[in-house]
Amino acid sequence: MEIKLRIFRFEPQVEKTPHYDLFMVEAKPGERVLDCLNKIRWEQDGSLAYRMSCAHGICGSDGMTINGISALACQKLVRDYEEDKEIVVEPLSVFSVIKDLVVDLEPFFEREKSVHPKEGIILKHAEDGIENLQTIQQRIQFDDDIKCIMCACCVSA
């Protein structure tokens, strides 16, 4: 099936305002939006900028806005958008754009560095062969910090 993707494009150092480019991609319903972005970069426009790493929904590096909802491009399937006329792909809205779908994550990492778990959560002296138990209350104190980057950003925004 042929998929229509309208992708946010912007390079702040070169352009004054963002714009959208329209791409047509041949894709199967089980393919991911990330697969479509890869096809665009590899076959149509090598200048398209976006992040990806593990492509398995773990690292959060491909967090973006897809049809108005923050999501991981590696988790969203083409069939999720069969009802829509097109798939609109934009950067995460709570960050400044570096280029196209790549956003400046430095503010997130600065906030993350400022979080210091309470005493007793960080193991100071590990003993070989001894299991270190953690209470549910200790885990809850830093639960949000171990979620994927996109989820943690949305929670702190």
N, C-alpha and C positions, 0 to 999 in steps of 0.2 A: 504494500500500500504506500501511497505517496503522502508524506507528512509535510505540513507547512510550519516552519518555525520562524517567528519574528523575534530577532535577537537584539538586545540593547547593545549599542556600540558607543564607546566614548573613550577618548584618550585626552585627558585634561591638559597635558602639556602641549598638545597640538590643536585641539578643537575647543571652541567656546561653548558649544552645546552638544548634548548627546543626540543620537538618532537611532533608528531601528533599521536593520537590514533583514530582508526576507529571503529565506532559503527553502528550497524544496529538497527533501531527502527521501529516498526509498528505504522503508523500514518495515520489519515484521512486527506484529502486535506485541510479541514478547521481548522485543528489544527495549533498552532503556533510553531515556532522554540523553544520558551521557554518551551512549553509542552514537546517537544522532549528532551530537556536538563533535565527536571524534570524526565522523564522516565528513562533516562540514570543514573541519580543520584540515583533514588529510586530502580531501578531494575537491573542495571548492574555494576555501579562503584560509590559507595558512596563517593569516594574521589574527584570527579570532583567538582571544585570550580568555582562559578560564583555568581554574585549578582542578586537579584530580590527583589522587594518590592510590589508595587501595582499591577503589571501585567496588567495594563490598559493603558500604553503609556503616563503616566502623570509624574512619578517621574524620569524617565531616568536612574534608577539604573542598568537596564539590557542592557545598551549600550555596543555594541561589534561590531566587524567587521564580516559581513556575506557575504561570496563570494566576498570579497574585498571591500565592501561598508559598511560604518558606519551605524548602524541601531539599533533599539530596538528589541530585540528578542521577546518581547510580541506583537509586531505589525506585524511581518513578518510571513506569513502563509506558510505552507508546499507547497501549490499549487503555490506559487510564484517561487518555485524552481523545478517544475516538469520537466522542460526542461534540467536541469543540472544533471550530473551523480551523483554528491554528493554535500552536503552542507558543506562548509568549514567555521568553526567558530573559530575566533581568537579574542584576546583582542583588544581594541582600540589602535591604533598605536602610538598615541601621549603621552602615559603614560608608566611608568615602570610597569612591571608585578610583582605582589605580589605572586600570584599562579594561574596557569591556565588562566582563563578568568577574574580574579579579578585584577584590576589595582590600582595603588596608586593615589588617587584623591586629596591628600594633596596639590600638586602644584595648582590645580584648586581652591581649597578653599582659599588658600593664595592669589591668584590673585583676587578672589571674595571679600575678606576682604579689599583689597587695593583700591577698587572702592568706592568712596564716591560721592553719587549724589549731584548735585549742591544745594545750599541753596534754600529753598522754596519748594523742592519736598517732603522732609520728614516733616510730620506734627508734629509740636512741641507742640501745645496746642489744644486738641480736645474739642469741646463743645458738650454736650449731645444734641441729636436731630437735630444738624445742619449738613447738607450735605457738605462735603469738595470737591469742584470741582477741577478738574485737566485739564490743557490745553493739547492739542495734543502735543505741543512742550515739555512740561514737561514729558509727557509719553514717547516720542521718546528718551529722554536722558537716560533712563534706560531700554528700551525695551528688549535689548539682555540679560540683567541680569535676566529676569523673565522666560526665555525659559527653557526647560528641561536641565538637566545636560549635556547630550550628545551634544545637539545642541550648548550650550554655550561653551563647550570645543572645538568643531570643529571651531567655530567662532573665538575664541581667540588663536588657535594654529598657 
